[in-house]
Amino acid sequence: MTTHVCSVCGYVYDPQEGDPDNDIAPGTAFESLADDWECPVCGADKEEFEPNE
């Protein structure tokens, strides 16, 4: 699974870790996150993230 980086603050969403602070289970692909999911660090919209290849 590909990680995604927030273009605003640099937070990296790693699907292997999920987002436990927001009840996102490990193994959840970025594409499976709700459209209204926000960066847990800066609050940026999901569309502000880009694949980290």
C-alpha positions, 0 to 999 in steps of 0.5 A: 500500500502506498503512503500519502503525504499532506502537501500542507504540513508534511504528515504522512498517512501510512495505511499500515498504521491507519489513523488511530486517533480518528478510529481509522483501523490499520490496513485502511487504504487511503482511497477507502478513507471518507471524503470528509477525512482531514489531516490529523495534524493540520486539518487539511482536506483529503484532496491536499494529499498526494501519493508518496512514491 
